[in-house]
């Protein structure tokens, strides 16, 4: 009976319409991810990598747009997750298979599939834990960050003079590691701390400007370095807390402040 009632409520909600702006931003993320697949099929791996990163930018914006305009909805959360499976699961998986994993035969396509399925599991787990896990931390590597790592690997390869495809066992290992990290219990910073948007010392602004200049000057190197640092931060935090004698636990949110479903992550 509850299930029937819940289905009826969802149908009634859809009849009232959906919020246009945040869902258009999500559609932009899905479009960029899909074009990344098209570029991969045409052998334009560097272009595919850039479009995966563009998709990540749209994905970071849709939840913020929804919150700023007061248009968060369950439909938007579900649509965002489906778009993420394509843009940050299928698109990077296909990119890595075509670019580096195909020569390894079964181990190659299994690595690509494992990446995709672990990304989907990561999204599903996030959706069911969104109201029980501390919002400032992610449990497991977010799938957009995994896609960022994949895309930056391709870009740094081209930046260093490479072209076409590559055959390296290290790339196979990287994909297996990313798949594991997405479904692991390692904690990652979500950068959703409210203190970040409050007044900060003037030096923070100067450092942020310098960082932007460095990224623009050497985008491939900086994107790869930042992705590597973020991916490694989860296991590093776990090891650091272990040696400090404080096992990592997911903290429930403050009961006085209910957590809204977020479309940012993933």
Secondary structure as UniProt FT lines:
FT   HELIX           2..15
FT   HELIX           20..41
FT   TURN            42..43
FT   HELIX           45..68
FT   TURN            69..70
FT   HELIX           74..84
FT   HELIX           85..90
FT   HELIX           91..96
FT   HELIX           97..101
FT   HELIX           102..104
FT   HELIX           106..129
FT   TURN            130..132
FT   TURN            135..136
FT   STRAND          137..139
FT   HELIX           143..159
FT   TURN            160..161
FT   HELIX           169..183
FT   STRAND          187..189
FT   HELIX           194..197
FT   HELIX           202..217
FT   HELIX           219..243
FT   TURN            244..245
FT   TURN            255..256
//
